[in-house]
């Protein structure tokens, strides 16, 4: 296994948005929120039916629940779109001309106006998708590493092995 892997990062807005949408939908908090809202909306309809003399559940009631949950999902995605656009415009130094170095010690990130260095023991977890790795330094500090910037399949496998060996939970 290599001692150091260097990744030069150039992240477009589309790639950043895709990574954040992926993180949004795999988030345990988001899943819990939508599950809770589904339970609340179903319980609300059920309580409404139990307090009326006519107890029936129609297709219109089911459509309302689906519309309600869908509206919440769209509102969340719209908020995410606005926030990611704002961050991408305000802090372009976080996305362009960034150099990551992964070594036996941990992660070092260098770029214009940004320097970051963390040992492996302070990295919470990582997630892998088809296009990138998400490395969680904390709950809200996520570093996006594009697979296309790592290189070929062999280097990606070496990188994955390094993450699996050094990061506690996947």
N, C-alpha and C positions, 0 to 999 in steps of 0.2 A: 504494500500500500504506500502511496506517495505521502511524504511528510507535509507538503504544502500544496494547496490548490488555490490558484489565483483566477478570479472571475472579473472581467471588465464589463461593467453594466451600462447599458443604454436602454432606458425603459420609456416606451411611448405611453401616451395617455390611455390608449386602448388596452395595452397590456396591463397597465396599472389598474384600470377599471375592471378588467377580467379577473385579476387576482383578488381585488377587493370584493367583487360579487361572489367569487368562490368562497372566500373567507366568511362573507355574510351568510351564505346559505348553509355552510357546514358548522356555523357557530352554535354551540349548545344553548346559549342564551336566546338566540333567535328562534330555535326550534321550541324551546320551552315557552317563549312568549306566544308563538302562534298556537301551540297546544293549549295553553291557558286561555287564549282568546276563543278558540274553538269550543272549549268546555263551557266558558261563560256564555257564549252565544247560544249554544244548545240548551244549557240550563235555563237561560232567560226565556227561550221559546217554550220549553217544557213547563216552566212555572206559569207562563201565560196561559197555556192550555189547561193546566190543572185548576186554575182559578176561574175558568169559564165553564158554562154548562155544556158547551159542545167541545168534546175532546177529540181533535183530529189534527193530524200532521199532513199538510198538503205539499205539493211540489213547489208551490210559491214560498213556503217556509224554508224548504231546503235550498231553494235558489237564493233566498236572502242570506242564509248562512254562508254559502259559497261566495256571494257577492261581497259580503262583509270581510271575510278572510282575504279574498283577492284584493280588495281595496287597501287593506293593511299592508299586504305584500308590495303592491305598487307604490304606496306612500313610502315604505322603507327603501325601495329601490330608487325612487326619485330623490329622497334625502341623501342616499349614498352617492348618487350621480352628482348632485350639487356639491357635496363635501369633497369628493375626489377631484372634481374640476377645480375647486377653490384651492385645495392643497397643491395640485399639480401646477397651477398658475403662480401661486405665491412662493413655492419652494422648488424651483426647477433644479437646484443644486442637489436635491435628494434623488434625482432620477437620471441625471446625465453625467458622464465622465466620472463614474464611481468605480473604485477598485476594491473588491473584497478579497481578503486573504484568509483562508481556512487552514489552520495548522494544528499541531498536537495540543497547543495551548488553548486555542479558541478562535474567535472571529475578530478580524480587524477590517474596518471600513474607512477608506479615505476618499475624499472628494472635495470639490470647492465648498468652502465654508462648513464642512462637516467632517468630523473625525469621531470614530466610534471604535471601542475595543472592549470585548467581553470574553471572559474565560468560559469554557464549556459548561461548568457547573452553574452558571447564571442564566443559561438558556433553558426556557421552559419546555418547549416542544417544537416539533416541525410537522408539516403536512406536505404531501406531494400530490401534484396534479399532473396532467399530461404535458403541460407547458412550463411549469415552474415549481420551485420549492418555496414554501412559506416557513420562515424561521421566526418563532415567537420568542422575543427577548423578555417580554412581559405581556400582560393581558392585551394592551393596546399598542405595543411596539412590535410591528411585524416587518421583517425584511424579506423582500421578494427576490429570489434568485432564479433567473431565467435559465431553463435547460439549454436553450440554443446558444447561450453565452458560455456555458460550461464546456461544451464541445461535443465530441462523439459519444456513443453509447458506453464505451469503456470508461471514459472519464466520469460520465454521469453515474455509473455503477460504483466507481471508486468514491465519488462524492457522497452518494447515498450510504455506502458502508461507513464512511467517516461520521456522518450524522447519526446513524443508528448506534455506532459504538460510543459516541460521546454525549448524545442528548438523551436525557432520562426517559421521557414518554413520547410516543409517536402521536 
